[in-house]
Amino acid sequence: MKVLVSLCVFLPLLALATAEEEAVLESILRDRSHIEETLRLAADDKAGDYAAALQRLRKIYHNSIRPMEQAYKYNELRQHEISDGEITSKPMVLFLGPWSVGKSSMVNYLLGLQDTPYQLYTGAEPTTSEFTVIMHGEKIRTVEGIVMAADSSRSFSPLEKFGQNFLEKLVGIEMPHKLLERVTFVDTPGIIENRKQQERGYPFNDVCQWFIDRADLIFVVFDPTKLDVGLELEMLFRQLKGRESQIRIILNKADSLATQDLMRVYGALFWSLAPLINVTEPPRVYVSSFWPYEYAPDTSRELFKREEISLLEDLNQVIENRLENKIAFIRQHGIRVRIHALLVDRYVQTFKEKMSFFSDPELVFKEIVDDPDKFYIFKSILAKTNVSKFDLPNRDAYRDFFGINPVSSFKQLSAQCSYMGGCLLEKIERAITQELPTLLGSINSGKNPTLSSCEATGCGEKPKNRYRRN
């Protein structure tokens, strides 16, 4: 009886204590309504139009660009093979920076994962040792790296080339979330300048480069206590060369400092990064505190809130323009493939012109590869095909390329035509100048990008070969 009376007294007190704890927790948690409003998570996504445009883009790539890639082995020059998974993938947001600066906390905050069993582990010590890919799924589950690499429908199958040690450090987390329907987050291991801790067992810089090449937005996160630039961070910024428009520098944990100290830290961060970012206009630096709890008292909370909203607007811009960016990326890739094919064609043509009955094929081609300017290889491409000199690959790259692929294994472009398939050069030029711009125009005008009758069934016209001599 005494036990029963004690329980009757204790249970209401326990419920009251629990309610008070929840009220206290709610009072220290920051309002997240501006995240949903800025990212427009409540708005309907036009999934049908988006899927139709991707299907159209995939068809253009497979019909007009990929055949030229395979014929002239472009992948062996650039080491960037585009898969169907990469074409249909969502925009990727990559988090980079020193250890324990708040990268994982930022992901938890954006997705509202704090105080749930699924939040990314955070702490004052180096906590993230894996590359963590947070993506959309019908239910919450963890996907091992070996499974992600083996699934050809995903865009991560090329990661298998970095070896099993890396795949053990790759993990995917799937969860149903409105934001993850439109974007994929990648959390990376923090940069540690201690040489002993750099022994990761896999090519860390090469893996970072793979993700950098495919990221639509790159958040480089710092905090006031980690502003020094060491060898590994310097290497990272070298890898980011040419991607300045996609970089956003974040000074996190800004509410841990008084306003005057924050200004000094902001200046010190720019001073540290200035030698690494050699551009006229430096990347934007966002100053705030990206975690779920309220800003510290007596700090510039209004400034931090505006900075956070500005960053969210940048993220929303990437989401809104994801299809246009994808089309532009495939078109840029097609331009590079076309230039490569024209150069290989020129090498083959020059080789055949210089060969005689008594010539040694190896010596003749070695002379051409060692000094292509002597034979006007690159200048002839610029003169005849309206190619920008800034798009031309490195000359030394073709010495290595032809060291692996004999020149005799390639046909000239004039011979790359068939009755049913048409000419490879005409197809890729039509894709670059007509099909992809038309698809982009249909997206901007709001039209449904369906397949034309000729693309769906074939028009049956005999292709004209303007490169074959009559």
C-alpha positions as CSV (number, residue, x, y, z in Angstrom):
1,M,0.0,0.0,0.0
2,K,2.9,2.4,0.8
3,V,4.5,1.5,-2.5
4,L,1.3,2.3,-4.3
5,V,0.9,5.7,-2.5
6,S,4.6,6.5,-3.3
7,L,4.0,5.7,-7.0
8,C,0.9,7.9,-7.1
9,V,3.0,10.8,-5.7
10,F,6.1,10.1,-7.8
11,L,4.6,9.7,-11.3
12,P,2.9,13.1,-11.5
13,L,6.2,14.7,-10.3
14,L,8.1,12.7,-13.0
15,A,5.6,13.9,-15.7
16,L,6.0,17.4,-14.4
17,A,9.8,17.2,-14.6
18,T,9.7,15.8,-18.1
19,A,7.4,18.6,-19.2
20,E,9.6,21.2,-17.7
21,E,12.7,19.6,-19.4
22,E,10.9,19.8,-22.7
23,A,9.9,23.4,-22.1
24,V,13.5,24.3,-21.2
25,L,14.8,22.4,-24.3
26,E,12.3,24.3,-26.5
27,S,13.4,27.6,-25.1
28,I,17.1,27.0,-26.0
29,L,16.4,25.6,-29.4
30,R,16.4,28.0,-32.3
31,D,13.4,28.6,-34.5
32,R,13.8,26.7,-37.8
33,S,10.9,28.1,-39.7
34,H,13.1,30.4,-41.8
35,I,14.9,27.2,-43.2
36,E,11.7,25.8,-44.6
37,E,10.6,29.2,-45.9
38,T,14.0,30.0,-47.6
39,L,14.4,26.6,-49.1
40,R,10.7,26.4,-50.1
41,L,10.3,23.0,-48.7
42,A,6.5,23.3,-48.6
43,A,6.3,24.1,-52.3
44,D,5.4,21.3,-54.8
45,D,8.3,20.0,-56.8
46,K,7.6,19.5,-60.5
47,A,8.9,15.9,-60.4
48,G,7.2,14.9,-63.7
49,D,8.8,17.7,-65.7
50,Y,12.1,17.2,-64.0
51,A,12.1,13.5,-64.8
52,A,11.1,14.1,-68.5
53,A,13.9,16.6,-68.9
54,L,16.5,14.2,-67.4
55,Q,15.3,11.5,-69.7
56,R,15.7,13.8,-72.7
57,L,19.2,14.8,-71.5
58,R,20.2,11.2,-71.0
59,K,19.0,10.3,-74.5
60,I,21.1,13.2,-76.0
61,Y,24.2,12.1,-74.1
62,H,23.9,8.4,-75.1
63,N,23.0,9.2,-78.8
64,S,25.3,12.1,-79.6
65,I,28.2,12.3,-77.1
66,R,29.0,8.9,-75.7
67,P,29.7,7.3,-79.1
68,M,32.4,9.9,-79.7
69,E,33.8,9.3,-76.1
70,Q,34.1,5.6,-76.8
71,A,35.5,5.9,-80.3
72,Y,38.3,8.2,-79.2
73,K,38.8,6.9,-75.6
74,Y,38.2,10.2,-73.9
75,N,37.9,8.6,-70.5
76,E,41.5,7.6,-70.6
77,L,42.5,11.3,-71.1
78,R,40.3,12.9,-68.5
79,Q,39.5,10.0,-66.1
80,H,35.9,11.2,-65.8
81,E,33.3,8.8,-67.1
82,I,29.7,10.0,-66.9
83,S,27.3,7.4,-65.8
84,D,23.5,7.4,-65.9
85,G,23.6,7.8,-62.1
86,E,25.5,11.0,-62.4
87,I,23.1,12.4,-65.0
88,T,20.1,11.7,-62.9
89,S,21.7,12.5,-59.5
90,K,20.6,15.3,-57.3
91,P,22.8,18.4,-56.7
92,M,25.6,17.6,-54.3
93,V,26.6,19.9,-51.4
94,L,30.1,19.1,-50.1
95,F,31.3,20.0,-46.6
96,L,35.1,20.5,-46.2
97,G,37.3,22.0,-43.5
98,P,39.5,21.3,-40.4
99,W,38.3,18.8,-37.7
100,S,35.7,19.8,-35.2
101,V,34.6,23.1,-36.8
102,G,30.9,22.1,-36.9
103,K,30.5,20.4,-40.3
104,S,28.4,17.6,-38.9
105,S,26.5,19.9,-36.6
106,M,25.6,22.0,-39.6
107,V,24.2,19.0,-41.5
108,N,22.2,18.0,-38.3
109,Y,20.9,21.6,-38.1
110,L,19.8,21.8,-41.7
111,L,18.0,18.5,-41.6
112,G,16.6,18.9,-38.0
113,L,18.4,15.7,-36.8
114,Q,19.5,17.0,-33.4
115,D,18.5,14.9,-30.4
116,T,17.3,12.1,-32.7
117,P,18.9,8.6,-33.0
118,Y,19.9,9.5,-36.6
119,Q,22.0,12.6,-36.0
120,L,25.6,12.7,-37.1
121,Y,28.0,12.2,-34.2
122,T,29.6,15.4,-33.1
123,G,32.2,16.4,-30.5
124,A,35.2,18.5,-29.6
125,E,37.6,15.8,-30.8
126,P,38.0,14.5,-34.4
127,T,34.7,12.5,-34.7
128,T,34.0,12.0,-38.5
129,S,36.5,9.5,-39.9
130,E,34.2,8.5,-42.9
131,F,32.9,10.1,-46.0
132,T,29.2,10.3,-45.1
133,V,26.6,10.7,-47.9
134,I,23.2,11.8,-46.6
135,M,20.6,11.1,-49.3
136,H,16.9,10.6,-49.7
137,G,15.3,7.2,-49.1
138,E,11.8,5.8,-48.3
139,K,13.0,4.7,-44.9
140,I,15.9,5.4,-42.6
141,R,18.8,3.0,-43.1
142,T,22.5,2.9,-43.4
143,V,24.2,1.8,-46.7
144,E,27.7,0.4,-46.6
145,G,30.3,1.8,-49.0
146,I,30.7,-1.5,-50.9
147,V,27.0,-1.5,-51.6
148,M,27.0,2.1,-52.8
149,A,29.9,1.4,-55.2
150,A,28.3,-1.8,-56.5
151,D,24.9,-0.1,-57.3
152,S,25.2,1.2,-60.9
153,S,22.0,3.2,-60.5
154,R,23.8,5.5,-58.0
155,S,26.5,8.1,-59.0
156,F,29.1,6.6,-56.6
157,S,30.1,3.5,-58.5
158,P,33.4,5.1,-59.8
159,L,34.6,5.3,-56.2
160,E,35.4,1.6,-56.4
161,K,38.7,2.6,-58.0
162,F,40.0,4.0,-54.7
163,G,40.2,0.5,-53.2
164,Q,38.5,-1.5,-50.5
165,N,40.1,0.5,-47.6
166,F,38.3,3.6,-48.8
167,L,35.0,1.8,-49.3
168,E,35.2,0.8,-45.6
169,K,35.4,4.5,-44.8
170,L,32.4,5.4,-47.0
171,V,28.9,5.2,-45.6
172,G,25.5,6.3,-46.9
173,I,22.5,7.3,-44.8
174,E,19.1,7.3,-46.4
175,M,16.1,9.0,-44.8
176,P,12.8,10.5,-45.9
177,H,13.2,14.2,-45.9
178,K,11.8,17.0,-48.0
179,L,15.2,18.7,-48.5
180,L,16.9,15.4,-49.4
181,E,14.4,15.0,-52.2
182,R,16.2,17.9,-53.9
183,V,19.8,17.7,-52.7
184,T,22.5,15.3,-51.3
185,F,24.9,16.2,-48.5
186,V,28.4,14.8,-48.2
187,D,30.1,15.2,-44.8
188,T,33.9,14.6,-45.0
189,P,36.6,13.7,-42.4
190,G,38.1,16.8,-40.9
191,I,41.6,17.9,-42.1
192,I,44.2,17.1,-39.5
193,E,47.7,18.6,-39.9
194,N,49.3,16.1,-37.6
195,R,51.4,13.9,-39.9
196,K,50.9,10.7,-38.0
197,Q,47.1,11.1,-38.2
198,Q,47.3,11.6,-42.0
199,E,47.9,7.9,-42.5
200,R,44.4,7.2,-43.7
201,G,45.0,4.0,-45.7
202,Y,43.5,5.4,-48.9
203,P,44.3,8.3,-51.3
204,F,42.5,11.0,-49.3
205,N,43.3,13.9,-51.7
206,D,42.2,11.9,-54.7
207,V,38.9,11.1,-53.1
208,C,38.4,14.7,-52.2
209,Q,39.1,15.7,-55.8
210,W,36.5,13.2,-57.0
211,F,33.8,14.8,-54.8
212,I,35.0,18.3,-55.6
213,D,34.6,17.6,-59.4
214,R,31.0,16.6,-58.9
215,A,29.9,19.0,-56.2
216,D,27.4,21.8,-57.1
217,L,28.2,23.7,-53.9
218,I,31.2,23.5,-51.6
219,F,31.1,24.7,-48.0
220,V,34.6,25.2,-46.5
221,V,34.0,25.5,-42.8
222,F,36.3,27.2,-40.2
223,D,35.9,28.2,-36.6
224,P,37.7,30.9,-34.6
225,T,40.1,28.4,-33.1
226,K,41.3,26.8,-36.4
227,L,42.5,29.4,-38.8
228,D,46.0,28.2,-39.5
229,V,46.7,26.8,-42.9
230,G,48.9,23.7,-43.0
231,L,50.1,21.4,-45.8
232,E,46.9,19.4,-46.1
233,L,44.6,22.5,-46.2
234,E,46.9,24.1,-48.7
235,M,46.6,21.0,-50.9
236,L,42.8,21.1,-50.6
237,F,42.7,24.7,-51.9
238,R,44.9,23.7,-54.8
239,Q,42.3,21.1,-55.6
240,L,39.6,23.7,-55.4
241,K,41.4,25.8,-58.1
242,G,38.9,26.8,-60.8
243,R,35.8,26.1,-58.6
244,E,35.8,29.5,-56.9
245,S,32.2,30.2,-58.0
246,Q,31.0,27.2,-56.1
247,I,33.0,27.8,-52.9
248,R,31.3,29.3,-49.8
249,I,33.6,30.0,-46.9
250,I,31.9,29.7,-43.5
251,L,33.2,31.1,-40.3
252,N,31.2,29.0,-37.8
253,K,30.7,29.4,-34.0
254,A,30.8,33.1,-34.4
255,D,28.6,33.7,-31.3
256,S,31.4,32.3,-29.2
257,L,33.3,35.7,-29.6
258,A,32.6,39.3,-28.7
259,T,32.0,41.6,-31.7
260,Q,35.5,43.2,-31.5
261,D,37.2,39.8,-31.3
262,L,35.0,38.5,-34.2
263,M,36.2,41.3,-36.4
264,R,39.8,40.4,-35.7
265,V,39.2,36.7,-36.4
266,Y,37.4,37.6,-39.7
267,G,40.5,39.6,-40.8
268,A,42.8,36.8,-39.7
269,L,40.8,34.2,-41.7
270,F,41.1,36.4,-44.9
271,W,44.8,36.9,-44.2
272,S,45.3,33.1,-43.9
273,L,43.3,32.3,-47.1
274,A,44.6,35.2,-49.3
275,P,47.7,33.3,-50.6
276,L,45.5,30.3,-51.5
277,I,42.7,32.0,-53.4
278,N,44.2,33.9,-56.4
279,V,41.1,35.4,-57.8
280,T,40.0,39.0,-58.3
281,E,36.9,38.5,-56.3
282,P,37.3,36.3,-53.3
283,P,34.6,33.8,-52.3
284,R,31.9,35.0,-50.0
285,V,32.5,34.4,-46.3
286,Y,29.4,33.7,-44.1
287,V,29.7,34.5,-40.4
288,S,27.2,32.8,-38.2
289,S,26.7,29.8,-35.8
290,F,25.2,26.9,-37.6
291,W,23.7,24.6,-34.9
292,P,20.2,24.2,-33.4
293,Y,20.6,26.1,-30.2
294,E,20.0,29.8,-29.6
295,Y,22.8,32.3,-30.2
296,A,24.8,33.3,-27.2
297,P,23.6,36.5,-25.4
298,D,25.1,39.8,-26.1
299,T,26.1,38.8,-29.7
300,S,25.1,40.1,-33.1
301,R,22.3,37.7,-33.5
302,E,20.5,39.8,-36.2
303,L,23.6,39.7,-38.3
304,F,24.1,36.0,-37.8
305,K,20.4,35.4,-38.8
306,R,20.8,37.4,-42.0
307,E,24.0,35.6,-42.9
308,E,22.3,32.3,-42.4
309,I,19.4,33.2,-44.6
310,S,21.9,34.4,-47.3
311,L,23.6,31.0,-47.2
312,L,20.3,29.2,-47.4
313,E,19.4,31.4,-50.4
314,D,22.6,30.3,-52.1
315,L,21.7,26.7,-51.4
316,N,18.1,27.2,-52.7
317,Q,19.6,28.8,-55.9
318,V,21.5,25.6,-56.6
319,I,18.4,23.5,-56.0
320,E,16.3,25.7,-58.3
321,N,18.9,25.7,-61.0
322,R,19.8,22.0,-60.7
323,L,18.5,21.0,-64.2
324,E,20.0,24.0,-65.9
325,N,23.4,23.2,-64.3
326,K,23.1,19.6,-65.3
327,I,22.4,20.5,-69.0
328,A,25.3,23.0,-68.9
329,F,27.6,20.4,-67.4
330,I,26.8,17.8,-70.1
331,R,27.2,20.5,-72.9
332,Q,30.6,21.5,-71.5
333,H,31.6,17.8,-71.4
334,G,30.4,17.4,-75.0
335,I,32.6,20.4,-76.0
336,R,35.7,18.8,-74.4
337,V,34.9,15.4,-76.1
338,R,34.6,17.1,-79.5
339,I,37.9,19.0,-79.0
340,H,39.6,15.7,-78.0
341,A,38.2,13.9,-81.1
342,L,39.4,16.8,-83.4
343,L,42.9,16.6,-81.9
344,V,43.2,12.9,-82.2
345,D,41.9,13.1,-85.8
346,R,44.6,15.7,-86.5
347,Y,47.3,13.5,-85.0
348,V,46.1,10.5,-87.1
349,Q,46.0,12.6,-90.3
350,T,49.4,14.1,-89.7
351,F,50.8,10.6,-89.0
352,K,49.4,9.3,-92.3
353,E,50.7,12.2,-94.3
354,K,54.3,11.9,-92.9
355,M,54.5,8.1,-93.3
356,S,56.2,6.7,-96.4
357,F,57.1,3.2,-97.5
358,F,60.5,3.3,-95.8
359,S,59.6,5.3,-92.7
360,D,59.7,3.8,-89.2
361,P,56.1,4.3,-87.7
362,E,57.3,4.7,-84.1
363,L,60.0,7.3,-84.9
364,V,57.6,9.3,-87.1
365,F,54.9,9.4,-84.5
366,K,57.3,10.1,-81.7
367,E,58.5,13.2,-83.6
368,I,54.9,14.3,-83.9
369,V,53.9,13.8,-80.3
370,D,57.1,15.3,-78.9
371,D,56.7,18.5,-80.9
372,P,53.1,19.0,-82.0
373,D,53.6,22.7,-82.7
374,K,56.1,21.8,-85.4
375,F,53.2,20.1,-87.3
376,Y,50.6,22.7,-86.3
377,I,48.4,20.1,-84.5
378,F,46.8,22.6,-82.1
379,K,47.0,25.7,-84.3
380,S,45.1,23.9,-87.1
381,I,42.3,23.1,-84.7
382,L,42.0,26.7,-83.6
383,A,42.1,27.9,-87.1
384,K,39.5,25.6,-88.7
385,T,37.0,24.7,-86.0
386,N,36.4,27.9,-84.0
387,V,37.7,26.4,-80.7
388,S,38.9,28.6,-77.9
389,K,42.5,28.2,-77.0
390,F,41.5,28.2,-73.4
391,D,39.6,24.9,-73.9
392,L,42.6,23.0,-75.4
393,P,44.0,20.2,-73.3
394,N,47.6,20.1,-72.2
395,R,50.0,19.0,-74.9
396,D,51.9,16.7,-72.6
397,A,48.7,14.8,-71.8
398,Y,48.6,13.4,-75.4
399,R,52.1,12.0,-75.0
400,D,50.8,9.9,-72.2
401,F,47.5,9.2,-74.0
402,F,49.2,7.8,-77.2
403,G,51.7,6.0,-75.0
404,I,48.8,3.8,-73.9
405,N,46.7,3.9,-77.1
406,P,48.6,3.4,-80.4
407,V,47.7,5.9,-83.1
408,S,46.9,3.0,-85.4
409,S,43.9,2.1,-83.2
410,F,42.0,5.3,-84.2
411,K,40.1,6.1,-87.3
412,Q,39.8,9.5,-88.8
413,L,36.6,11.4,-88.3
414,S,35.8,11.2,-92.0
415,A,35.6,7.4,-91.5
416,Q,33.3,7.6,-88.4
417,C,30.0,7.5,-90.3
418,S,27.4,4.9,-90.8
419,Y,24.2,4.7,-92.9
420,M,21.9,4.2,-89.8
421,G,23.9,6.0,-87.1
422,G,25.1,9.1,-89.0
423,C,28.4,10.8,-88.5
424,L,29.8,11.1,-85.0
425,L,31.1,14.6,-85.4
426,E,27.8,15.9,-86.9
427,K,25.8,14.4,-84.1
428,I,28.0,15.8,-81.3
429,E,28.0,19.3,-83.0
430,R,24.2,19.2,-83.3
431,A,23.9,18.3,-79.6
432,I,26.2,21.1,-78.6
433,T,24.7,23.8,-80.9
434,Q,21.1,22.8,-81.1
435,E,19.7,20.0,-79.0
436,L,21.1,21.0,-75.6
437,P,20.4,24.7,-76.0
438,T,16.9,23.9,-77.1
439,L,16.4,21.7,-74.1
440,L,17.7,24.5,-71.8
441,G,15.3,26.9,-73.5
442,S,12.3,24.6,-73.0
443,I,13.2,24.4,-69.3
444,N,13.4,28.2,-68.9
445,S,10.2,28.8,-70.9
446,G,8.3,26.1,-68.8
447,K,7.6,23.8,-71.8
448,N,7.5,20.1,-71.3
449,P,10.7,18.7,-72.9
450,T,9.4,15.6,-74.6
451,L,11.1,13.7,-77.3
452,S,10.5,14.7,-80.9
453,S,9.2,12.2,-83.4
454,C,12.6,11.9,-85.2
455,E,14.4,11.3,-81.9
456,A,11.9,8.7,-80.8
457,T,11.7,6.7,-84.1
458,G,14.4,8.0,-86.4
459,C,13.7,9.9,-89.5
460,G,15.4,7.5,-91.9
461,E,17.4,10.1,-93.7
462,K,20.7,9.1,-95.2
463,P,23.5,11.0,-93.4
464,K,25.7,13.3,-95.4
465,N,29.4,13.0,-94.7
466,R,30.9,16.4,-95.3
467,Y,34.4,15.1,-94.3
468,R,34.7,12.4,-96.9
469,R,36.5,13.3,-100.1
470,N,34.6,13.0,-103.3
